[in-house]
Amino acid sequence: MWSDWEEQIKHHPKVKASVLWEYDLSRFDWQYMRALVVERVILRGWDEDYYAIFALYGGLDGVRLIVRDEVLNLSNKEISFVCAVFNLRKEELKCYKHKLDRQNL
């Protein structure tokens, strides 16, 4: 999946505004808010939005690290998806650990 991302990022340089509808993107800090951006693309994005985050955050490996270490809220379905496409185990994901902690309260 997205094997052509290096070519595609030239054609899809921006995440669609509709993915981050409640933010003023003219003043948006893309680095500080990277976990939110990646989470929103996972939730509501199209391939073009994935290519844009690959361009922003260091390709597949950069996005993979953000998914693993920073994203906090994903459903079980989305966890399965990111594990499959980014070759991760759910136990590695910060969002999965966070989910288990909330269930144990």
Backbone torsions as a table, in degrees:
resi	resn	phi	psi	omega
1	MET	NA	136.2	-179.7
2	TRP	59.0	31.9	-178.8
3	SER	-63.6	-21.1	-179.9
4	ASP	-98.9	21.4	-172.3
5	TRP	-58.6	-35.5	-177.7
6	GLU	-64.1	-33.3	175.8
7	GLU	-79.0	-41.3	-175.1
8	GLN	-68.3	-28.4	-178.3
9	ILE	-63.7	-20.9	177.1
10	LYS	-69.4	-27.1	-175.4
11	HIS	-100.1	-13.6	-176.1
12	HIS	-133.6	70.9	-172.1
13	PRO	-80.7	-10.0	-174.8
14	LYS	-131.9	144.9	171.1
15	VAL	-73.6	136.4	179.8
16	LYS	-61.0	139.8	179.8
17	ALA	-59.6	-29.6	-178.4
18	SER	-66.1	-21.2	178.0
19	VAL	-72.5	-30.4	-178.8
20	LEU	-122.3	48.9	-169.2
21	TRP	-55.8	-30.6	-173.1
22	GLU	-89.7	2.4	-178.0
23	TYR	-109.5	147.9	172.4
24	ASP	-82.9	102.1	-173.6
25	LEU	-71.8	-14.5	176.6
26	SER	-71.2	-20.1	179.4
27	ARG	-122.1	18.0	-174.3
28	PHE	-79.8	133.5	177.4
29	ASP	-93.9	97.4	-172.7
30	TRP	-66.1	-31.3	179.3
31	GLN	-76.8	-47.5	-179.3
32	TYR	-61.9	-36.0	-175.8
33	MET	-98.4	20.1	-173.3
34	ARG	-59.9	-37.2	179.7
35	ALA	-64.2	-41.5	178.0
36	LEU	-64.8	-44.1	-179.2
37	VAL	-60.0	-47.8	-179.2
38	VAL	-64.1	-43.7	178.1
39	GLU	-58.6	-45.7	-179.6
40	ARG	-64.4	-38.8	177.8
41	VAL	-65.0	-40.0	176.7
42	ILE	-61.9	-41.6	-177.3
43	LEU	-73.6	-43.3	-167.7
44	ARG	-131.7	2.2	-172.4
45	GLY	-86.4	162.5	173.5
46	TRP	-106.8	175.1	179.5
47	ASP	-53.0	-39.4	-179.4
48	GLU	-59.3	-36.2	179.3
49	ASP	-71.4	-36.5	174.8
50	TYR	-62.5	-43.7	178.5
51	TYR	-60.6	-38.1	179.2
52	ALA	-64.6	-42.4	179.1
53	ILE	-72.0	-28.7	174.0
54	PHE	-63.3	-40.5	178.4
55	ALA	-66.6	-39.7	-177.1
56	LEU	-72.5	-37.7	-165.3
57	TYR	-119.9	25.4	171.4
58	GLY	88.9	33.5	175.5
59	GLY	74.7	-164.2	-178.9
60	LEU	-59.8	-41.9	-178.0
61	ASP	-66.5	-40.5	178.3
62	GLY	-64.0	-44.8	178.9
63	VAL	-66.9	-38.6	177.7
64	ARG	-57.1	-44.1	178.9
65	LEU	-65.1	-39.6	177.6
66	ILE	-64.4	-44.0	177.7
67	VAL	-59.8	-45.8	-176.7
68	ARG	-68.8	-44.1	-167.0
69	ASP	-105.6	-14.3	-171.1
70	GLU	-126.9	-34.6	-177.2
71	VAL	-67.9	130.9	-174.4
72	LEU	-102.4	-27.5	-171.8
73	ASN	-129.5	106.8	172.3
74	LEU	-137.7	146.4	175.8
75	SER	-74.1	169.8	177.3
76	ASN	-59.4	-38.9	178.9
77	LYS	-63.7	-44.2	179.8
78	GLU	-68.8	-34.7	175.4
79	ILE	-62.0	-44.2	177.6
80	SER	-61.0	-41.8	179.4
81	PHE	-61.7	-52.3	-176.8
82	VAL	-66.4	-32.8	176.5
83	CYS	-63.4	-41.6	-179.2
84	ALA	-68.5	-47.6	-173.1
85	VAL	-81.7	-24.7	-179.8
86	PHE	-108.1	10.3	176.9
87	ASN	52.9	55.9	179.4
88	LEU	-120.6	160.6	170.1
89	ARG	-103.1	144.0	-176.4
90	LYS	-59.1	-30.8	-179.8
91	GLU	-65.8	-18.3	178.2
92	GLU	-81.2	-20.2	-170.7
93	LEU	-80.4	131.8	175.8
94	LYS	-59.9	-38.3	-178.8
95	CYS	-66.6	-34.0	177.9
96	TYR	-69.4	-44.1	177.3
97	LYS	-61.8	-39.9	178.1
98	HIS	-63.2	-41.7	178.3
99	LYS	-62.6	-43.3	178.2
100	LEU	-63.9	-41.4	177.6
101	ASP	-60.3	-41.4	179.6
102	ARG	-67.3	-36.0	179.6
103	GLN	-69.4	-27.0	-178.1
104	ASN	-86.1	-0.1	178.8
105	LEU	-72.3	NA	NA
